[in-house]
Amino acid sequence: MTESDESKRKPSPDPIVEAIIDALTGLAPGKTASPMDIAREFGEARVKPSDPPESWRRYMNAVKQQMVHLARAGRIEIVRKGEVVDPNNFKGVVRLRMPERK
């Protein structure tokens, strides 16, 4: 198998997942980040001169979908009012953090 065949078989990492993990690993233990801040940072890194000022909002849905996926996999925690919520059943304003080690 050639190198190009192997690269075709490996899924490329999702840039939204990488942005979420990078944002959370840069925080102090126990600190949280909002999905909106992550989407804003991700969008600002990709903004074009012709984009409207709030073009980062187009990434909010992708950030929300990936945060649920990562929480289900146990890679991050979704927190509401200081308590970890079930990634399959939550609503309202939430924040994200890396799992706490016990």
N, C-alpha and C positions, 0 to 999 in steps of 0.2 A: 504494500500500500504506500503510495507516495504521500508527501507532506500535504499536498493540496487536497487529496482524498480525505485525510484525517481532519483537516480544517473544515471540510464540508459537513462532516458528521458531528462535530462538536457545536452545540448551540452557542452563539455569541452571548456574552453577558448583557443583561438588560441595563441600559444606562440609568434608568429610573431606580432600579434596585441598587445599583452602585452608588447613586446620589444619596439614597436613604441611608445605606450602611455607612457611607463616608461621613455624612452629617452626624450620625449618632455615635460613631466611634470617636469623633473629635470632642465629644462632651465629657464632662467630669462624671464619675459614677453617680447614678441617681438623678442626673439632670435629664430634662426632656426637650424635645423640639416639636414644633407644630408642623403638620403636613403642609400648611400654607407657606411657611418659611422655606421648606425644602423645595416646593414647587417654584417659589419665587427665585431662589438661588439657581435652580436648574434652568429656569426660563431665561434669567438674566445672562447666563453663560452662553445662551444660544440666540440672543436677540439680534435682529437685523435692523439697520437704520430705518427701514420702511415699516417696521412693526409698531403697533400702537403701544402706549405706555404700559398697559396691563396685559400684555401678550402672555405673560407667565401663567395666567389663569387657564390656558389651554392644557396645561400639564397637571392640573389638580385631579382630574378623574384618574389619570394614570398613576399618580402618587397614591391616591386612595386605594385603587385596586391592588397595587403592589404592596402597600403596607398591610393589607388584609392577608395577602399571600404569605408575606414574611412572618406575620404573627402566627398564622396557622402552622408554619414550619418551625416555630419556636425561635426564630432568629432575632425578633424584636418583640416588644410588648406595646400594646395600645393601652393608654392610661386615660381614665376620665375621673376627675375629682380625686386624684391621688391613688385610685384603685385600678388594678389591671382588669380590663373587660374582655369578654369573650369575643374573639374576632368574627364569629359567625352571627353575633347578635348584640349590636351596640348602636347608639345614635347620640347625636349631640356633638359638642366640641370635645375633641380628643387631642392627646399629645402622644409622642412616640419616645421610647427609650430602649436601650439595650437591656436584655434580661438581667435581673439582679441575681448574683451568685449567692447561694444559701449555704 
